[in-house]
Amino acid sequence: MALLCLTCNRVRPARNPAEYTVVRAQAITVHGLCTCAQPGAWPPEAYGVAVAASPRDRGG
């Protein structure tokens, strides 16, 4: 996973507790923390949550 935001070149927020690592902390001290995205900006798939298709997507 890329740590740096493609917009501001700062470290992107972690998506889950497992991504809080020493490497991430060091990168934040060097590059800063990305504030481009608002809370909840990660898609549900990023959290491992299955997203059900809407009836419109299934042709119904």
PDB file of N, H, CA, C and O in Angstrom:
ATOM      1  N   MET A   1       0.835  -1.179   0.000  1.00  0.00           N
ATOM      2  CA  MET A   1       0.000   0.000   0.000  1.00  0.00           C
ATOM      3  C   MET A   1       0.877   1.238   0.000  1.00  0.00           C
ATOM      4  O   MET A   1       1.855   1.315   0.743  1.00  0.00           O
ATOM      5  N   ALA A   2       0.537   2.180  -0.810  1.00  0.00           N
ATOM      6  H   ALA A   2      -0.258   2.118  -1.414  1.00  0.00           H
ATOM      7  CA  ALA A   2       1.271   3.437  -0.864  1.00  0.00           C
ATOM      8  C   ALA A   2       0.901   4.284   0.354  1.00  0.00           C
ATOM      9  O   ALA A   2      -0.277   4.470   0.660  1.00  0.00           O
ATOM     10  N   LEU A   3       1.913   4.789   1.036  1.00  0.00           N
ATOM     11  H   LEU A   3       2.870   4.638   0.787  1.00  0.00           H
ATOM     12  CA  LEU A   3       1.660   5.612   2.211  1.00  0.00           C
ATOM     13  C   LEU A   3       1.302   7.048   1.846  1.00  0.00           C
ATOM     14  O   LEU A   3       0.538   7.700   2.557  1.00  0.00           O
ATOM     15  N   LEU A   4       1.859   7.545   0.730  1.00  0.00           N
ATOM     16  H   LEU A   4       2.480   7.016   0.153  1.00  0.00           H
ATOM     17  CA  LEU A   4       1.698   8.962   0.427  1.00  0.00           C
ATOM     18  C   LEU A   4       0.480   9.243  -0.453  1.00  0.00           C
ATOM     19  O   LEU A   4       0.186   8.507  -1.395  1.00  0.00           O
ATOM     20  N   CYS A   5      -0.207  10.313  -0.123  1.00  0.00           N
ATOM     21  H   CYS A   5       0.032  10.911   0.643  1.00  0.00           H
ATOM     22  CA  CYS A   5      -1.356  10.787  -0.895  1.00  0.00           C
ATOM     23  C   CYS A   5      -0.851  11.311  -2.238  1.00  0.00           C
ATOM     24  O   CYS A   5       0.173  11.993  -2.289  1.00  0.00           O
ATOM     25  N   LEU A   6      -1.541  11.008  -3.296  1.00  0.00           N
ATOM     26  H   LEU A   6      -2.373  10.454  -3.255  1.00  0.00           H
ATOM     27  CA  LEU A   6      -1.138  11.465  -4.623  1.00  0.00           C
ATOM     28  C   LEU A   6      -1.446  12.940  -4.841  1.00  0.00           C
ATOM     29  O   LEU A   6      -0.914  13.549  -5.770  1.00  0.00           O
ATOM     30  N   THR A   7      -2.293  13.522  -4.004  1.00  0.00           N
ATOM     31  H   THR A   7      -2.725  13.027  -3.250  1.00  0.00           H
ATOM     32  CA  THR A   7      -2.657  14.931  -4.135  1.00  0.00           C
ATOM     33  C   THR A   7      -1.689  15.844  -3.386  1.00  0.00           C
ATOM     34  O   THR A   7      -1.166  16.798  -3.962  1.00  0.00           O
ATOM     35  N   CYS A   8      -1.448  15.556  -2.108  1.00  0.00           N
ATOM     36  H   CYS A   8      -1.873  14.781  -1.640  1.00  0.00           H
ATOM     37  CA  CYS A   8      -0.644  16.463  -1.279  1.00  0.00           C
ATOM     38  C   CYS A   8       0.740  15.916  -0.926  1.00  0.00           C
ATOM     39  O   CYS A   8       1.556  16.631  -0.345  1.00  0.00           O
ATOM     40  N   ASN A   9       1.008  14.667  -1.270  1.00  0.00           N
ATOM     41  H   ASN A   9       0.346  14.086  -1.743  1.00  0.00           H
ATOM     42  CA  ASN A   9       2.288  14.006  -0.977  1.00  0.00           C
ATOM     43  C   ASN A   9       2.573  13.885   0.514  1.00  0.00           C
ATOM     44  O   ASN A   9       3.730  13.869   0.935  1.00  0.00           O
ATOM     45  N   ARG A  10       1.515  13.800   1.306  1.00  0.00           N
ATOM     46  H   ARG A  10       0.575  13.813   0.964  1.00  0.00           H
ATOM     47  CA  ARG A  10       1.649  13.528   2.741  1.00  0.00           C
ATOM     48  C   ARG A  10       1.150  12.119   3.003  1.00  0.00           C
ATOM     49  O   ARG A  10       0.575  11.485   2.118  1.00  0.00           O
ATOM     50  N   VAL A  11       1.368  11.627   4.220  1.00  0.00           N
ATOM     51  H   VAL A  11       1.834  12.143   4.938  1.00  0.00           H
ATOM     52  CA  VAL A  11       0.977  10.262   4.580  1.00  0.00           C
ATOM     53  C   VAL A  11      -0.534  10.171   4.708  1.00  0.00           C
ATOM     54  O   VAL A  11      -1.160  10.948   5.427  1.00  0.00           O
ATOM     55  N   ARG A  12      -1.112   9.200   3.991  1.00  0.00           N
ATOM     56  H   ARG A  12      -0.603   8.568   3.407  1.00  0.00           H
ATOM     57  CA  ARG A  12      -2.558   8.997   4.038  1.00  0.00           C
ATOM     58  C   ARG A  12      -2.966   8.432   5.396  1.00  0.00           C
ATOM     59  O   ARG A  12      -2.180   7.723   6.024  1.00  0.00           O
ATOM     60  N   PRO A  13      -4.184   8.731   5.863  1.00  0.00           N
ATOM     61  CA  PRO A  13      -4.660   8.159   7.127  1.00  0.00           C
ATOM     62  C   PRO A  13      -4.725   6.632   7.044  1.00  0.00           C
ATOM     63  O   PRO A  13      -4.995   6.070   5.983  1.00  0.00           O
ATOM     64  N   ALA A  14      -4.477   5.981   8.160  1.00  0.00           N
ATOM     65  H   ALA A  14      -4.258   6.438   9.022  1.00  0.00           H
ATOM     66  CA  ALA A  14      -4.559   4.524   8.210  1.00  0.00           C
ATOM     67  C   ALA A  14      -6.010   4.090   8.088  1.00  0.00           C
ATOM     68  O   ALA A  14      -6.915   4.773   8.567  1.00  0.00           O
ATOM     69  N   ARG A  15      -6.225   2.947   7.442  1.00  0.00           N
ATOM     70  H   ARG A  15      -5.489   2.392   7.053  1.00  0.00           H
ATOM     71  CA  ARG A  15      -7.589   2.435   7.259  1.00  0.00           C
ATOM     72  C   ARG A  15      -8.004   1.515   8.383  1.00  0.00           C
ATOM     73  O   ARG A  15      -9.196   1.315   8.613  1.00  0.00           O
ATOM     74  N   ASN A  16      -7.030   0.948   9.091  1.00  0.00           N
ATOM     75  H   ASN A  16      -6.062   1.110   8.904  1.00  0.00           H
ATOM     76  CA  ASN A  16      -7.344   0.051  10.194  1.00  0.00           C
ATOM     77  C   ASN A  16      -6.183   0.054  11.182  1.00  0.00           C
ATOM     78  O   ASN A  16      -5.092   0.508  10.835  1.00  0.00           O
ATOM     79  N   PRO A  17      -6.384  -0.435  12.395  1.00  0.00           N
ATOM     80  CA  PRO A  17      -5.339  -0.394  13.417  1.00  0.00           C
ATOM     81  C   PRO A  17      -4.041  -1.110  13.021  1.00  0.00           C
ATOM     82  O   PRO A  17      -2.968  -0.733  13.492  1.00  0.00           O
ATOM     83  N   ALA A  18      -4.120  -2.108  12.188  1.00  0.00           N
ATOM     84  H   ALA A  18      -4.991  -2.414  11.805  1.00  0.00           H
ATOM     85  CA  ALA A  18      -2.920  -2.836  11.776  1.00  0.00           C
ATOM     86  C   ALA A  18      -1.970  -1.965  10.953  1.00  0.00           C
ATOM     87  O   ALA A  18      -0.782  -2.272  10.853  1.00  0.00           O
ATOM     88  N   GLU A  19      -2.476  -0.896  10.372  1.00  0.00           N
ATOM     89  H   GLU A  19      -3.441  -0.647  10.453  1.00  0.00           H
ATOM     90  CA  GLU A  19      -1.639  -0.016   9.560  1.00  0.00           C
ATOM     91  C   GLU A  19      -0.888   1.026  10.384  1.00  0.00           C
ATOM     92  O   GLU A  19      -0.081   1.776   9.835  1.00  0.00           O
ATOM     93  N   TYR A  20      -1.139   1.086  11.683  1.00  0.00           N
ATOM     94  H   TYR A  20      -1.795   0.477  12.129  1.00  0.00           H
ATOM     95  CA  TYR A  20      -0.387   2.001  12.547  1.00  0.00           C
ATOM     96  C   TYR A  20       0.949   1.337  12.868  1.00  0.00           C
ATOM     97  O   TYR A  20       1.041   0.533  13.795  1.00  0.00           O
ATOM     98  N   THR A  21       1.971   1.674  12.107  1.00  0.00           N
ATOM     99  H   THR A  21       1.896   2.327  11.354  1.00  0.00           H
ATOM    100  CA  THR A  21       3.284   1.053  12.256  1.00  0.00           C
ATOM    101  C   THR A  21       4.343   2.115  12.539  1.00  0.00           C
ATOM    102  O   THR A  21       4.093   3.315  12.424  1.00  0.00           O
ATOM    103  N   VAL A  22       5.526   1.645  12.910  1.00  0.00           N
ATOM    104  H   VAL A  22       5.729   0.670  13.004  1.00  0.00           H
ATOM    105  CA  VAL A  22       6.652   2.546  13.135  1.00  0.00           C
ATOM    106  C   VAL A  22       7.008   3.263  11.840  1.00  0.00           C
ATOM    107  O   VAL A  22       7.316   4.455  11.857  1.00  0.00           O
ATOM    108  N   VAL A  23       6.969   2.557  10.729  1.00  0.00           N
ATOM    109  H   VAL A  23       6.719   1.589  10.716  1.00  0.00           H
ATOM    110  CA  VAL A  23       7.281   3.165   9.433  1.00  0.00           C
ATOM    111  C   VAL A  23       6.302   4.293   9.130  1.00  0.00           C
ATOM    112  O   VAL A  23       6.709   5.358   8.665  1.00  0.00           O
ATOM    113  N   ARG A  24       5.017   4.068   9.388  1.00  0.00           N
ATOM    114  H   ARG A  24       4.686   3.202   9.765  1.00  0.00           H
ATOM    115  CA  ARG A  24       4.002   5.103   9.151  1.00  0.00           C
ATOM    116  C   ARG A  24       4.258   6.306  10.059  1.00  0.00           C
ATOM    117  O   ARG A  24       4.180   7.447   9.604  1.00  0.00           O
ATOM    118  N   ALA A  25       4.559   6.072  11.317  1.00  0.00           N
ATOM    119  H   ALA A  25       4.623   5.145  11.687  1.00  0.00           H
ATOM    120  CA  ALA A  25       4.817   7.168  12.250  1.00  0.00           C
ATOM    121  C   ALA A  25       6.034   7.986  11.810  1.00  0.00           C
ATOM    122  O   ALA A  25       6.007   9.216  11.859  1.00  0.00           O
ATOM    123  N   GLN A  26       7.085   7.314  11.386  1.00  0.00           N
ATOM    124  H   GLN A  26       7.106   6.315  11.346  1.00  0.00           H
ATOM    125  CA  GLN A  26       8.274   8.026  10.912  1.00  0.00           C
ATOM    126  C   GLN A  26       7.961   8.835   9.657  1.00  0.00           C
ATOM    127  O   GLN A  26       8.432   9.963   9.513  1.00  0.00           O
ATOM    128  N   ALA A  27       7.178   8.272   8.759  1.00  0.00           N
ATOM    129  H   ALA A  27       6.795   7.355   8.876  1.00  0.00           H
ATOM    130  CA  ALA A  27       6.812   8.974   7.532  1.00  0.00           C
ATOM    131  C   ALA A  27       5.970  10.209   7.843  1.00  0.00           C
ATOM    132  O   ALA A  27       6.115  11.239   7.185  1.00  0.00           O
ATOM    133  N   ILE A  28       5.099  10.116   8.831  1.00  0.00           N
ATOM    134  H   ILE A  28       4.980   9.279   9.366  1.00  0.00           H
ATOM    135  CA  ILE A  28       4.274  11.266   9.213  1.00  0.00           C
ATOM    136  C   ILE A  28       5.151  12.386   9.759  1.00  0.00           C
ATOM    137  O   ILE A  28       4.895  13.558   9.483  1.00  0.00           O
ATOM    138  N   THR A  29       6.185  12.041  10.532  1.00  0.00           N
ATOM    139  H   THR A  29       6.393  11.089  10.756  1.00  0.00           H
ATOM    140  CA  THR A  29       7.061  13.085  11.068  1.00  0.00           C
ATOM    141  C   THR A  29       7.863  13.767   9.967  1.00  0.00           C
ATOM    142  O   THR A  29       8.219  14.938  10.094  1.00  0.00           O
ATOM    143  N   VAL A  30       8.148  13.042   8.888  1.00  0.00           N
ATOM    144  H   VAL A  30       7.859  12.090   8.785  1.00  0.00           H
ATOM    145  CA  VAL A  30       8.919  13.612   7.778  1.00  0.00           C
ATOM    146  C   VAL A  30       8.011  14.364   6.802  1.00  0.00           C
ATOM    147  O   VAL A  30       8.315  15.492   6.414  1.00  0.00           O
ATOM    148  N   HIS A  31       6.904  13.744   6.407  1.00  0.00           N
ATOM    149  H   HIS A  31       6.656  12.828   6.722  1.00  0.00           H
ATOM    150  CA  HIS A  31       6.051  14.279   5.338  1.00  0.00           C
ATOM    151  C   HIS A  31       4.800  15.004   5.832  1.00  0.00           C
ATOM    152  O   HIS A  31       4.232  15.819   5.105  1.00  0.00           O
ATOM    153  N   GLY A  32       4.366  14.717   7.060  1.00  0.00           N
ATOM    154  H   GLY A  32       4.827  14.055   7.651  1.00  0.00           H
ATOM    155  CA  GLY A  32       3.115  15.266   7.565  1.00  0.00           C
ATOM    156  C   GLY A  32       1.958  14.325   7.259  1.00  0.00           C
ATOM    157  O   GLY A  32       2.116  13.355   6.517  1.00  0.00           O
ATOM    158  N   LEU A  33       0.799  14.615   7.831  1.00  0.00           N
ATOM    159  H   LEU A  33       0.671  15.403   8.433  1.00  0.00           H
ATOM    160  CA  LEU A  33      -0.385  13.779   7.660  1.00  0.00           C
ATOM    161  C   LEU A  33      -1.333  14.406   6.651  1.00  0.00           C
ATOM    162  O   LEU A  33      -1.618  15.601   6.720  1.00  0.00           O
ATOM    163  N   CYS A  34      -1.814  13.615   5.730  1.00  0.00           N
ATOM    164  H   CYS A  34      -1.583  12.644   5.673  1.00  0.00           H
ATOM    165  CA  CYS A  34      -2.753  14.063   4.697  1.00  0.00           C
ATOM    166  C   CYS A  34      -4.069  14.486   5.340  1.00  0.00           C
ATOM    167  O   CYS A  34      -4.610  13.788   6.198  1.00  0.00           O
ATOM    168  N   THR A  35      -4.570  15.632   4.914  1.00  0.00           N
ATOM    169  H   THR A  35      -4.131  16.199   4.218  1.00  0.00           H
ATOM    170  CA  THR A  35      -5.882  16.091   5.374  1.00  0.00           C
ATOM    171  C   THR A  35      -6.813  16.318   4.183  1.00  0.00           C
ATOM    172  O   THR A  35      -7.833  16.997   4.304  1.00  0.00           O
ATOM    173  N   CYS A  36      -6.455  15.745   3.032  1.00  0.00           N
ATOM    174  H   CYS A  36      -5.626  15.194   2.933  1.00  0.00           H
ATOM    175  CA  CYS A  36      -7.284  15.907   1.830  1.00  0.00           C
ATOM    176  C   CYS A  36      -8.647  15.251   1.985  1.00  0.00           C
ATOM    177  O   CYS A  36      -9.664  15.826   1.596  1.00  0.00           O
ATOM    178  N   ALA A  37      -8.672  14.056   2.547  1.00  0.00           N
ATOM    179  H   ALA A  37      -7.846  13.589   2.863  1.00  0.00           H
ATOM    180  CA  ALA A  37      -9.909  13.286   2.658  1.00  0.00           C
ATOM    181  C   ALA A  37     -10.599  13.576   3.981  1.00  0.00           C
ATOM    182  O   ALA A  37      -9.941  13.737   5.009  1.00  0.00           O
ATOM    183  N   GLN A  38     -11.906  13.642   3.954  1.00  0.00           N
ATOM    184  H   GLN A  38     -12.441  13.511   3.119  1.00  0.00           H
ATOM    185  CA  GLN A  38     -12.693  13.796   5.165  1.00  0.00           C
ATOM    186  C   GLN A  38     -12.839  12.431   5.825  1.00  0.00           C
ATOM    187  O   GLN A  38     -12.643  11.417   5.156  1.00  0.00           O
ATOM    188  N   PRO A  39     -13.173  12.366   7.105  1.00  0.00           N
ATOM    189  CA  PRO A  39     -13.408  11.068   7.748  1.00  0.00           C
ATOM    190  C   PRO A  39     -14.444  10.258   6.981  1.00  0.00           C
ATOM    191  O   PRO A  39     -15.458  10.794   6.535  1.00  0.00           O
ATOM    192  N   GLY A  40     -14.184   8.985   6.833  1.00  0.00           N
ATOM    193  H   GLY A  40     -13.360   8.550   7.195  1.00  0.00           H
ATOM    194  CA  GLY A  40     -15.103   8.111   6.111  1.00  0.00           C
ATOM    195  C   GLY A  40     -14.910   8.150   4.610  1.00  0.00           C
ATOM    196  O   GLY A  40     -15.751   7.653   3.861  1.00  0.00           O
ATOM    197  N   ALA A  41     -13.809   8.738   4.161  1.00  0.00           N
ATOM    198  H   ALA A  41     -13.126   9.143   4.770  1.00  0.00           H
ATOM    199  CA  ALA A  41     -13.600   8.870   2.724  1.00  0.00           C
ATOM    200  C   ALA A  41     -13.151   7.568   2.070  1.00  0.00           C
ATOM    201  O   ALA A  41     -13.233   7.437   0.849  1.00  0.00           O
ATOM    202  N   TRP A  42     -12.680   6.606   2.856  1.00  0.00           N
ATOM    203  H   TRP A  42     -12.613   6.713   3.849  1.00  0.00           H
ATOM    204  CA  TRP A  42     -12.266   5.329   2.288  1.00  0.00           C
ATOM    205  C   TRP A  42     -13.511   4.531   1.896  1.00  0.00           C
ATOM    206  O   TRP A  42     -14.488   4.524   2.644  1.00  0.00           O
ATOM    207  N   PRO A  43     -13.498   3.875   0.767  1.00  0.00           N
ATOM    208  CA  PRO A  43     -14.655   3.069   0.371  1.00  0.00           C
ATOM    209  C   PRO A  43     -14.811   1.866   1.297  1.00  0.00           C
ATOM    210  O   PRO A  43     -13.823   1.409   1.873  1.00  0.00           O
ATOM    211  N   PRO A  44     -16.017   1.347   1.454  1.00  0.00           N
ATOM    212  CA  PRO A  44     -16.239   0.209   2.350  1.00  0.00           C
ATOM    213  C   PRO A  44     -15.349  -0.989   2.029  1.00  0.00           C
ATOM    214  O   PRO A  44     -14.979  -1.743   2.929  1.00  0.00           O
ATOM    215  N   GLU A  45     -15.004  -1.169   0.760  1.00  0.00           N
ATOM    216  H   GLU A  45     -15.304  -0.557   0.029  1.00  0.00           H
ATOM    217  CA  GLU A  45     -14.165  -2.300   0.376  1.00  0.00           C
ATOM    218  C   GLU A  45     -12.797  -2.216   1.052  1.00  0.00           C
ATOM    219  O   GLU A  45     -12.158  -3.243   1.283  1.00  0.00           O
ATOM    220  N   ALA A  46     -12.347  -1.020   1.366  1.00  0.00           N
ATOM    221  H   ALA A  46     -12.865  -0.185   1.179  1.00  0.00           H
ATOM    222  CA  ALA A  46     -11.043  -0.842   2.004  1.00  0.00           C
ATOM    223  C   ALA A  46     -11.036  -1.420   3.408  1.00  0.00           C
ATOM    224  O   ALA A  46      -9.978  -1.788   3.917  1.00  0.00           O
ATOM    225  N   TYR A  47     -12.193  -1.505   4.038  1.00  0.00           N
ATOM    226  H   TYR A  47     -13.053  -1.206   3.624  1.00  0.00           H
ATOM    227  CA  TYR A  47     -12.299  -2.047   5.371  1.00  0.00           C
ATOM    228  C   TYR A  47     -12.613  -3.540   5.368  1.00  0.00           C
ATOM    229  O   TYR A  47     -12.770  -4.139   6.432  1.00  0.00           O
ATOM    230  N   GLY A  48     -12.705  -4.140   4.199  1.00  0.00           N
ATOM    231  H   GLY A  48     -12.577  -3.653   3.335  1.00  0.00           H
ATOM    232  CA  GLY A  48     -13.034  -5.547   4.105  1.00  0.00           C
ATOM    233  C   GLY A  48     -14.518  -5.815   4.250  1.00  0.00           C
ATOM    234  O   GLY A  48     -14.920  -6.938   4.552  1.00  0.00           O
ATOM    235  N   VAL A  49     -15.342  -4.790   4.038  1.00  0.00           N
ATOM    236  H   VAL A  49     -15.016  -3.877   3.792  1.00  0.00           H
ATOM    237  CA  VAL A  49     -16.788  -4.929   4.157  1.00  0.00           C
ATOM    238  C   VAL A  49     -17.358  -5.241   2.778  1.00  0.00           C
ATOM    239  O   VAL A  49     -17.085  -4.534   1.807  1.00  0.00           O
ATOM    240  N   ALA A  50     -18.141  -6.290   2.705  1.00  0.00           N
ATOM    241  H   ALA A  50     -18.363  -6.864   3.493  1.00  0.00           H
ATOM    242  CA  ALA A  50     -18.773  -6.638   1.432  1.00  0.00           C
ATOM    243  C   ALA A  50     -19.885  -5.637   1.143  1.00  0.00           C
ATOM    244  O   ALA A  50     -20.683  -5.301   2.018  1.00  0.00           O
ATOM    245  N   VAL A  51     -19.920  -5.173  -0.083  1.00  0.00           N
ATOM    246  H   VAL A  51     -19.272  -5.446  -0.794  1.00  0.00           H
ATOM    247  CA  VAL A  51     -20.940  -4.207  -0.490  1.00  0.00           C
ATOM    248  C   VAL A  51     -21.931  -4.920  -1.401  1.00  0.00           C
ATOM    249  O   VAL A  51     -21.561  -5.446  -2.451  1.00  0.00           O
ATOM    250  N   ALA A  52     -23.192  -4.931  -0.985  1.00  0.00           N
ATOM    251  H   ALA A  52     -23.493  -4.504  -0.132  1.00  0.00           H
ATOM    252  CA  ALA A  52     -24.226  -5.592  -1.777  1.00  0.00           C
ATOM    253  C   ALA A  52     -24.589  -4.718  -2.969  1.00  0.00           C
ATOM    254  O   ALA A  52     -24.647  -3.493  -2.861  1.00  0.00           O
ATOM    255  N   ALA A  53     -24.829  -5.352  -4.089  1.00  0.00           N
ATOM    256  H   ALA A  53     -24.782  -6.347  -4.177  1.00  0.00           H
ATOM    257  CA  ALA A  53     -25.249  -4.628  -5.283  1.00  0.00           C
ATOM    258  C   ALA A  53     -26.694  -4.159  -5.126  1.00  0.00           C
ATOM    259  O   ALA A  53     -27.529  -4.863  -4.558  1.00  0.00           O
ATOM    260  N   SER A  54     -26.970  -2.982  -5.628  1.00  0.00           N
ATOM    261  H   SER A  54     -26.291  -2.410  -6.090  1.00  0.00           H
ATOM    262  CA  SER A  54     -28.336  -2.470  -5.556  1.00  0.00           C
ATOM    263  C   SER A  54     -29.156  -3.160  -6.662  1.00  0.00           C
ATOM    264  O   SER A  54     -28.584  -3.695  -7.612  1.00  0.00           O
ATOM    265  N   PRO A  55     -30.487  -3.149  -6.541  1.00  0.00           N
ATOM    266  CA  PRO A  55     -31.313  -3.769  -7.588  1.00  0.00           C
ATOM    267  C   PRO A  55     -31.047  -3.177  -8.969  1.00  0.00           C
ATOM    268  O   PRO A  55     -31.124  -3.879  -9.977  1.00  0.00           O
ATOM    269  N   ARG A  56     -30.738  -1.903  -9.010  1.00  0.00           N
ATOM    270  H   ARG A  56     -30.675  -1.333  -8.191  1.00  0.00           H
ATOM    271  CA  ARG A  56     -30.441  -1.255 -10.285  1.00  0.00           C
ATOM    272  C   ARG A  56     -29.185  -1.874 -10.922  1.00  0.00           C
ATOM    273  O   ARG A  56     -29.138  -2.069 -12.137  1.00  0.00           O
ATOM    274  N   ASP A  57     -28.161  -2.184 -10.095  1.00  0.00           N
ATOM    275  H   ASP A  57     -28.199  -2.026  -9.108  1.00  0.00           H
ATOM    276  CA  ASP A  57     -26.933  -2.776 -10.601  1.00  0.00           C
ATOM    277  C   ASP A  57     -27.136  -4.209 -11.086  1.00  0.00           C
ATOM    278  O   ASP A  57     -26.402  -4.685 -11.951  1.00  0.00           O
ATOM    279  N   ARG A  58     -28.130  -4.894 -10.529  1.00  0.00           N
ATOM    280  H   ARG A  58     -28.727  -4.507  -9.826  1.00  0.00           H
ATOM    281  CA  ARG A  58     -28.393  -6.286 -10.905  1.00  0.00           C
ATOM    282  C   ARG A  58     -29.362  -6.392 -12.070  1.00  0.00           C
ATOM    283  O   ARG A  58     -29.729  -7.495 -12.477  1.00  0.00           O
ATOM    284  N   GLY A  59     -29.776  -5.257 -12.607  1.00  0.00           N
ATOM    285  H   GLY A  59     -29.477  -4.361 -12.276  1.00  0.00           H
ATOM    286  CA  GLY A  59     -30.685  -5.278 -13.741  1.00  0.00           C
ATOM    287  C   GLY A  59     -32.132  -5.425 -13.365  1.00  0.00           C
ATOM    288  O   GLY A  59     -32.960  -5.745 -14.218  1.00  0.00           O
ATOM    289  N   GLY A  60     -32.471  -5.195 -12.081  1.00  0.00           N
ATOM    290  H   GLY A  60     -31.799  -4.936 -11.388  1.00  0.00           H
ATOM    291  CA  GLY A  60     -33.837  -5.394 -11.613  1.00  0.00           C
ATOM    292  C   GLY A  60     -34.638  -4.195 -11.428  1.00  0.00           C
ATOM    293  O   GLY A  60     -35.801  -4.283 -11.035  1.00  0.00           O
TER     294      GLY A  60
END
